[in-house]
């Protein structure tokens, strides 16, 4: 074994990723058009990854195949995955013609230089051919600002905010100044900064907002189930497109309204569709996350879905399961099906007939007898 063997083995990693990307894109092309939006739910249980990871794999593969020069270089082991994704990121704000030129130049540079060197070269090169590219990139990145939470071990989590560099500097400076002004105690400065940021985010300097917003939306049940595209009617506004109305209705309080078949006028209204607070608490304790395979969206952020369609009497513990909005829509509008089994498990069946199960999570250790 020598350095050449190490180089060949390392190139094999990029080649394998390129091969996987090609296979994944071919697989996606074979899916029914209605199921393609939920493609991550097909591959996640097969690969034993989360749906979020499945989405990332799909997005990466799709983008790689759209840039054939980068993809070919990976497939031949000339550049690794990190360089490939970095080049794709630099190309995003360029025109198609500009991207074709820059892609070839950066791949050639990346073959003989490090990641950082190629990135610096790429930024300068792009600025020369398109001086406004940096501003466009900033605007694009600004649109992607977000807050992310990462679970850590031992009961801890990490919170990350993505914002402009200027805003981040101002925010850190304020936290740092407050932390340094605190009386001396057993905490380190880093610990004080963390505590100060927590206090600010918890709104301890201002009163917490009160009140709850409410809107009224009516729509035919056939439209709510996706069988027709009749619009919903938003009180005080007017008609809304059916897809938008369905998204609004999915997490709302439902009542069944019977209408006169001749006039369409409301004749009778049923009891509420929404589960009671006690039902919600019990279901959240039994099923703390979305019951889709691999989804970890907390139950309190999910819709409580009627596995058997609502009939006016089946808003029951047995018939309800938490589903995040994404998987609620998948169950309602695609060829996926699910069922609640008597033993408490929740079974999903793919459009191709594969069945996967999720089980309730005990909140205490089972008795040893």
C-alpha positions as CSV (number, residue, x, y, z in Angstrom):
1,X,0.0,0.0,0.0
2,X,1.2,3.5,-0.8
3,X,-0.2,7.0,-1.4
4,X,-1.5,6.0,-4.8
5,X,-3.6,3.3,-3.2
6,X,-5.0,5.9,-0.7
7,X,-5.7,8.3,-3.6
8,X,-7.6,5.6,-5.5
9,X,-9.6,4.6,-2.4
10,X,-10.5,8.2,-1.8
11,X,-11.5,8.7,-5.4
12,X,-13.8,5.7,-5.0
13,X,-15.8,7.5,-2.4
14,X,-16.8,10.2,-5.0
15,X,-17.4,7.6,-7.6
16,X,-19.7,5.7,-5.4
17,X,-21.7,8.9,-4.5
18,X,-22.0,9.7,-8.2
19,X,-23.2,6.2,-9.0
20,X,-25.7,6.4,-6.1
21,X,-26.9,9.8,-7.4
22,X,-27.5,8.5,-10.9
23,X,-29.4,5.5,-9.6
24,X,-31.5,7.7,-7.3
25,X,-32.4,10.1,-10.1
26,X,-33.4,7.2,-12.3
27,X,-35.6,5.8,-9.5
28,X,-37.3,9.2,-9.0
29,X,-38.1,9.3,-12.7
30,X,-40.0,6.1,-12.4
31,X,-42.3,7.3,-9.7
32,X,-45.9,8.2,-10.3
33,X,-46.1,12.0,-10.6
34,X,-48.5,12.3,-7.6
35,X,-46.0,10.4,-5.4
36,X,-42.8,12.3,-6.5
37,X,-43.4,15.1,-4.0
38,X,-43.1,12.5,-1.2
39,X,-40.2,10.5,-2.7
40,X,-38.2,10.8,0.5
41,X,-40.8,8.6,2.2
42,X,-40.0,5.8,-0.3
43,X,-36.3,5.7,0.2
44,X,-36.0,6.6,3.9
45,X,-37.2,3.3,5.3
46,X,-35.1,1.4,2.7
47,X,-31.9,3.2,3.5
48,X,-32.7,3.4,7.3
49,X,-32.4,7.2,7.3
50,X,-34.8,10.0,8.4
51,X,-37.1,11.6,5.8
52,X,-35.1,14.8,6.2
53,X,-31.9,12.9,5.2
54,X,-33.8,11.3,2.3
55,X,-34.8,14.8,1.1
56,X,-31.2,15.9,1.2
57,X,-30.0,12.9,-0.7
58,X,-32.7,13.5,-3.4
59,X,-31.9,17.2,-3.7
60,X,-28.2,16.6,-3.9
61,X,-28.5,13.8,-6.6
62,X,-30.9,15.9,-8.7
63,X,-28.6,19.0,-8.6
64,X,-25.5,16.9,-9.4
65,X,-27.2,15.3,-12.5
66,X,-28.2,18.8,-13.7
67,X,-24.5,19.8,-13.9
68,X,-22.9,17.2,-16.1
69,X,-19.3,18.6,-15.9
70,X,-19.3,18.4,-12.1
71,X,-21.0,15.0,-12.1
72,X,-18.5,13.6,-14.6
73,X,-15.6,14.8,-12.6
74,X,-17.1,13.1,-9.5
75,X,-17.9,9.9,-11.4
76,X,-14.3,9.7,-12.5
77,X,-12.9,10.4,-9.0
78,X,-11.2,13.7,-10.1
79,X,-12.9,15.8,-7.4
80,X,-14.6,14.8,-4.2
81,X,-18.1,15.5,-2.9
82,X,-17.2,18.5,-0.9
83,X,-15.7,20.3,-3.8
84,X,-18.6,19.3,-6.1
85,X,-21.2,20.7,-3.7
86,X,-19.2,23.9,-3.2
87,X,-19.0,24.5,-6.9
88,X,-22.7,23.9,-7.3
89,X,-23.3,26.5,-4.6
90,X,-21.2,29.1,-6.4
91,X,-23.1,28.5,-9.6
92,X,-26.6,29.1,-8.3
93,X,-26.9,32.8,-8.9
94,X,-25.3,32.8,-12.4
95,X,-27.1,32.7,-15.7
96,X,-27.1,29.4,-17.6
97,X,-24.5,30.7,-20.0
98,X,-22.3,31.9,-17.2
99,X,-22.6,28.7,-15.2
100,X,-21.5,26.6,-18.2
101,X,-18.3,28.6,-18.4
102,X,-17.6,28.8,-14.6
103,X,-18.4,25.1,-14.0
104,X,-15.6,24.0,-16.3
105,X,-13.1,26.5,-14.9
106,X,-13.8,25.6,-11.3
107,X,-13.7,21.8,-11.9
108,X,-10.3,22.2,-13.6
109,X,-9.0,24.3,-10.7
110,X,-10.5,21.9,-8.1
111,X,-8.6,18.9,-9.6
112,X,-5.3,20.3,-8.4
113,X,-6.1,22.5,-5.5
114,X,-7.7,22.3,-2.1
115,X,-11.4,23.1,-1.2
116,X,-10.6,26.5,0.3
117,X,-8.3,27.5,-2.5
118,X,-10.8,26.6,-5.2
119,X,-13.6,28.4,-3.3
120,X,-11.5,31.6,-3.0
121,X,-10.6,31.4,-6.7
122,X,-14.2,30.8,-7.7
123,X,-15.5,33.8,-5.8
124,X,-12.9,36.0,-7.5
125,X,-13.5,34.5,-10.9
126,X,-17.3,34.9,-10.7
127,X,-16.9,38.5,-9.5
128,X,-14.8,39.3,-12.5
129,X,-17.4,38.0,-15.0
130,X,-20.4,39.2,-13.1
131,X,-19.7,42.0,-10.5
132,X,-23.3,41.9,-9.3
133,X,-23.1,38.2,-8.5
134,X,-22.0,38.8,-4.9
135,X,-25.0,40.9,-4.2
136,X,-27.3,38.4,-5.7
137,X,-25.8,35.6,-3.6
138,X,-26.2,37.7,-0.5
139,X,-29.9,38.3,-1.3
140,X,-30.4,34.6,-2.0
141,X,-28.7,33.6,1.3
142,X,-30.7,36.2,3.1
143,X,-33.9,34.6,2.0
144,X,-32.6,31.3,3.5
145,X,-32.2,32.7,7.0
146,X,-33.6,30.4,9.6
147,X,-33.4,29.0,13.1
148,X,-32.4,25.3,13.6
149,X,-32.3,23.1,16.7
150,X,-29.9,20.2,17.0
151,X,-30.4,17.6,19.7
152,X,-27.3,16.7,21.7
153,X,-26.6,14.0,24.2
154,X,-27.2,14.2,28.0
155,X,-30.4,16.4,27.8
156,X,-28.8,19.2,25.8
157,X,-29.6,20.9,22.5
158,X,-27.9,23.4,20.2
159,X,-29.8,26.4,18.7
160,X,-28.4,27.9,15.6
161,X,-29.6,31.2,14.0
162,X,-28.7,32.1,10.4
163,X,-28.8,35.8,9.8
164,X,-26.7,38.5,8.1
165,X,-23.1,38.9,9.3
166,X,-23.9,42.4,10.6
167,X,-26.9,41.3,12.6
168,X,-25.0,38.4,14.0
169,X,-22.2,40.7,15.1
170,X,-24.6,43.1,16.8
171,X,-26.4,40.2,18.5
172,X,-23.3,38.7,19.8
173,X,-22.0,42.0,21.0
174,X,-25.1,42.7,23.0
175,X,-25.1,39.2,24.6
176,X,-21.4,39.6,25.4
177,X,-21.7,43.0,26.9
178,X,-24.6,41.9,29.2
179,X,-22.7,38.7,30.2
180,X,-19.6,40.6,31.1
181,X,-21.5,43.1,33.2
182,X,-23.0,40.4,35.4
183,X,-21.6,40.0,38.9
184,X,-18.9,37.4,39.4
185,X,-20.1,33.9,40.2
186,X,-19.1,30.3,39.5
187,X,-20.3,30.5,35.9
188,X,-17.8,30.9,33.1
189,X,-18.2,33.7,30.6
190,X,-19.5,31.2,28.0
191,X,-22.1,29.9,30.4
192,X,-23.2,33.5,31.2
193,X,-23.5,34.2,27.5
194,X,-25.7,31.1,27.1
195,X,-27.9,32.1,30.0
196,X,-28.2,35.7,28.7
197,X,-29.2,34.5,25.2
198,X,-31.8,32.2,26.8
199,X,-33.3,35.0,28.8
200,X,-33.5,37.3,25.8
201,X,-35.2,34.6,23.6
202,X,-37.6,33.8,26.4
203,X,-38.8,37.4,26.3
204,X,-38.0,38.2,29.9
205,X,-37.5,41.8,29.0
206,X,-40.9,42.2,27.4
207,X,-44.4,40.9,28.1
208,X,-45.4,37.7,26.3
209,X,-48.0,38.2,23.5
210,X,-51.5,37.2,24.3
211,X,-54.5,36.2,22.3
212,X,-55.3,33.8,19.5
213,X,-56.2,34.4,15.9
214,X,-59.2,32.7,14.3
215,X,-60.6,32.5,10.8
216,X,-63.6,30.7,9.4
217,X,-63.3,28.6,6.3
218,X,-66.0,26.6,4.5
219,X,-65.4,24.1,1.7
220,X,-67.1,21.1,0.3
221,X,-66.0,17.8,1.8
222,X,-65.1,16.5,-1.8
223,X,-62.7,19.4,-2.1
224,X,-61.3,18.8,1.4
225,X,-60.6,15.2,0.4
226,X,-59.0,16.2,-2.9
227,X,-61.7,14.7,-5.0
228,X,-62.6,18.0,-6.6
229,X,-61.0,21.4,-6.9
230,X,-63.9,23.5,-5.7
231,X,-62.6,26.6,-3.8
232,X,-62.9,27.2,-0.1
233,X,-64.6,30.4,1.2
234,X,-62.7,32.4,3.7
235,X,-65.0,34.6,5.8
236,X,-64.5,38.3,5.2
237,X,-62.3,37.6,2.1
238,X,-63.9,35.3,-0.4
239,X,-62.9,32.3,-2.4
240,X,-59.5,30.6,-1.9
241,X,-57.9,28.0,-4.3
242,X,-58.6,24.5,-3.2
243,X,-54.9,23.5,-2.4
244,X,-54.5,26.6,-0.2
245,X,-57.8,26.0,1.5
246,X,-56.9,22.4,2.2
247,X,-53.6,23.4,3.8
248,X,-55.5,25.8,6.1
249,X,-58.2,23.3,6.9
250,X,-55.8,20.5,7.7
251,X,-54.9,21.9,11.1
252,X,-58.2,23.6,12.0
253,X,-61.4,22.9,13.9
254,X,-63.8,21.0,11.7
255,X,-67.6,20.9,11.8
256,X,-69.8,19.0,9.4
257,X,-72.4,21.2,7.8
258,X,-75.3,19.6,5.9
259,X,-76.6,21.6,3.0
260,X,-79.8,21.6,1.0
261,X,-78.9,19.7,-2.2
262,X,-81.0,22.1,-4.3
263,X,-80.0,25.4,-2.9
264,X,-76.7,24.7,-1.2
265,X,-77.9,26.5,1.9
266,X,-76.7,25.3,5.3
267,X,-79.3,23.2,7.0
268,X,-77.6,21.5,9.9
269,X,-74.2,21.5,11.7
270,X,-72.6,18.6,13.5
271,X,-70.6,18.4,16.7
272,X,-67.0,19.5,16.5
273,X,-64.4,17.5,14.6
274,X,-61.5,18.6,16.8
275,X,-60.3,16.2,19.5
276,X,-60.6,17.3,23.2
277,X,-57.6,18.6,25.1
278,X,-57.6,15.4,27.1
279,X,-57.5,13.3,24.0
280,X,-54.6,15.4,22.6
281,X,-52.6,15.0,25.8
282,X,-53.1,11.2,25.9
283,X,-52.3,10.7,22.2
284,X,-49.2,13.0,22.5
285,X,-48.0,10.9,25.5
286,X,-48.5,7.7,23.6
287,X,-47.2,8.9,20.2
288,X,-44.7,11.7,21.0
289,X,-43.8,12.2,17.3
290,X,-45.4,12.0,13.9
291,X,-46.4,8.4,13.1
292,X,-44.9,8.4,9.6
293,X,-41.8,6.2,9.2
294,X,-38.7,7.9,10.5
295,X,-40.4,11.3,11.0
296,X,-39.4,13.0,14.4
297,X,-41.7,16.0,14.2
298,X,-43.0,16.5,17.8
299,X,-46.7,15.6,18.3
300,X,-47.5,19.1,19.5
301,X,-46.6,20.4,16.1
302,X,-48.6,17.8,14.2
303,X,-52.2,17.5,13.1
304,X,-54.3,14.8,14.8
305,X,-55.4,12.7,11.8
306,X,-58.5,10.6,11.6
307,X,-57.1,7.3,10.1
308,X,-60.6,6.3,9.1
309,X,-62.3,9.4,7.6
310,X,-64.3,11.5,10.0
311,X,-67.9,10.4,10.1
312,X,-69.2,12.5,12.9
313,X,-68.6,10.0,15.7
314,X,-65.1,8.6,15.3
315,X,-63.0,11.3,16.9
316,X,-61.6,8.7,19.3
317,X,-58.2,7.7,20.8
318,X,-58.3,4.5,18.6
319,X,-58.8,6.4,15.4
320,X,-56.5,9.4,15.9
321,X,-52.7,9.6,15.3
322,X,-50.4,12.6,15.1
323,X,-49.1,13.3,11.6
324,X,-47.1,16.4,10.6
325,X,-48.7,18.5,7.9
326,X,-46.4,17.0,5.2
327,X,-47.3,13.4,6.0
328,X,-51.0,14.3,6.6
329,X,-51.1,15.5,3.1
330,X,-49.2,12.5,1.8
331,X,-51.8,10.2,3.4
332,X,-54.8,12.2,2.1
333,X,-53.7,13.1,-1.5
334,X,-51.5,10.2,-2.7
335,X,-51.5,6.5,-3.1
336,X,-50.0,5.9,0.4
337,X,-52.4,4.3,2.9
338,X,-52.2,3.7,6.6
339,X,-54.1,1.9,9.4
340,X,-54.3,1.9,13.1
341,X,-53.9,-1.7,14.4
342,X,-55.5,-3.1,17.6
343,X,-52.1,-3.5,19.3
344,X,-51.4,0.3,19.0
345,X,-49.0,0.0,16.0
346,X,-49.6,2.3,13.0
347,X,-48.9,0.7,9.6
348,X,-48.0,2.5,6.4
349,X,-48.3,0.9,3.0
350,X,-46.5,2.4,0.0
351,X,-48.1,2.6,-3.4
352,X,-46.0,-0.3,-4.4
353,X,-47.3,-2.5,-1.6
354,X,-44.5,-2.4,0.9
355,X,-45.7,-2.1,4.5
356,X,-43.8,-0.4,7.4
357,X,-44.9,-0.1,11.0
358,X,-44.4,2.4,13.8
359,X,-45.2,1.6,17.4
360,X,-46.3,3.6,20.4
361,X,-43.4,4.6,22.7
362,X,-43.8,3.7,26.4
363,X,-43.1,6.5,28.8
364,X,-42.0,4.2,31.6
365,X,-40.1,0.9,31.8
366,X,-42.4,-2.1,31.5
367,X,-43.0,-4.1,34.7
368,X,-40.5,-7.0,35.0
369,X,-43.3,-9.6,35.3
